[in-house]
Amino acid sequence: MNLKTINIAHVRLISLYWSRYAVRSGSGLVYLMIALVFGLSVAHIIIMPVERLMALQKKQIGQENPQLIRKTIIDIGQPIIQFVLGVKSFEQVTKEAASTQMHRQNDTSSTAHSGNNNSAFDPWTNFLIEKKPALLSVIFLILIFGMPFVISFLAFNQISGDVQNHGLRYLLLRTERCNIFFGRFIGTTFFSTAVMAIIVATITFYLGMKVRIYPASDLAIWAVQGFLALAILMVPYIAVCSLISASVDSPFLSLVLAKVVIAGVLLMAILGGFAWKPAKYILYALPWGWQNNLIHPAPAHWLGAVIASLAYTAFFLTLGYIRFETRDL
Amino acid sequence: MTNVVSIKELSKRFGRIQALNKVSFEIPSNSIFGLLGPNGAGKTTLFSIIADFLKADAGTVEVLGIDTRYISRLQGRLSILPQDAQFQRNVPILDQLVFFRLLAGRTKKQSREEVLHSLDLVGLKSFAKRRVSSLSHGMVKRLGIAQAFLGSPEVILLDEPTAGLDPASARQIRDLVKQLQQHATIAVSSHNLAEVQELCDHVAILDHGNLVLAGSVDEITLADREYNLSLSRPLQDSELEKLTSIEGVRNIKILSTAAASRSKQSTDYLITLDLSADHLDQDAVIAPVLRTLLDMSVTPRKLSEGRSLETQFLEVTGAQSDSP
């Protein structure tokens, strides 16, 4: 370890250069496209039923019925939120969804059940559905679940490609290895944060323009919080990719390993949990077990999730840096 | 003459292959140092360890008195043309080299000027805004050389600098290296023995990871004791005896190239001098040799000092000459 020689000016230069290079080399653009397609598709799938309902209402009664729209949003969002937060199991969620559907078919007086179940929500679900713009909450929860799979498209090649083609050799006599490693990590994080900002801004703007049931200030505040959650969440996953990228020479292998590790931990925890309950704690090998707390109503939980994310980041970066500092390049 | 690079007992192993085995030698200040060896001899490994790309298993390397394990202390003082390193293909070459100068603490304007000057030296100034992907192999090699010359490094390592270049470009690079010798110590690895003999004043020869020979080119080629002589016709035995009887001539051998062996009609000879007597110097021996040849109606066509580096290289590495 030779962190004493870290040079802030070099780290800044390398991170800026790396962010620009991410765009120029195409990998950044590929990530931007995938992340945008994923983010906007999620938003579209969630928003589309509400838009249809609004259009139907306009056609049938000449105006929108905000109460009915809110109920539809809760119908869509509640099972997703409760399942993702682990409040209810998959069986419970599907059972409730089926019964709600039956109820709706039997009861044409559509507002009858509006808000009936809200009091039964746990505080977290209630916060996401009632206190915050529910549509945005659902979208954020899905993005928080899905973005860790997408981030590896950007972060897999921080080091490995330049090790394979020896391109790093032009840099090694001009700066320290620690500056390269941390500079590229910061550059990748910067780029990822910018992409998150673009996605969240696009979704929020679209939502604000199309579904006019939330006050703009509520939407804006929740959008900023959601953006922060996503931006912070990406950091430990980028650090995992830094570790993998510094450990293998092949960019392809680095990408495959990043995917396998990120998805593998989740799968092992879920599948292992069926066979042997303590296996579900494998989830905590990565931030999977903590990450939803980044949109938790209690500040202590939120802070805990932020600290956990930073701890994971520090751990993976330390391992990656030790590997990078001591290896042949 | 002080040494700017000092290599002691350097060893490196890749799995079962001993790439370097207790290699020790020094590179004198302001010299052009040639590192020779057949493929796989360990030349690139040695350069890579000097530049700290690779970690040595044992031994030490000091450049300008600094242990290369603390390579950051050599930033700006040591530069390298790595053999097979690639530039970023989709970034304009000007941007890449400017970035290197920014790391050295230059302003954008200074960096740009220095880079354009360096690109001009290798004939690439007009390509500054091109991407690396649009350059030919030879141009990329020249770009690598340009980045090695950036700034004012005191020690420059050039791994196969003229490989893949056309003769004119290779000549341009050799001239550039000679010019830079006034300001820097340059180490060059090359397969081109004639080039090394022309360019370098010191050499080391590696073979299978072992150092087999190191020293000045004059010492290695026995420049003060041996002469290559090409004649208008082969010599008779009696003529050879007559030449050998001249004071200061130890012996005269036919140079046995493959072609000469086949034809048995070699006109190339190697004269070994014996300058042990105080009153003798090279001129005092060579002049009577040439006079005697002319008396015998044999015209000397070419006379050169010392063995060729190729002859010495083939001898110490045990390799066979490929020349016809």
Interface residues (C-beta under 8 A of the other chain):
Chain A: N2 T5 A9 H10 L13 I14 Y17 Y21 R24 S25 G26 N165 H166 G167 L168 R169 Y170 L171 L172 L173 R174 T175 E176 T326 R327 D328 L329
Chain B: S48 A51 D52 F53 L54 K55 I71 S72 L74 Q75 G76 L78 S79 I80 P82 D84 A85 Q86 F87 Q88 R89 N90 V91 Q96 F99 F100 L102 L103 A104 G105 Q147
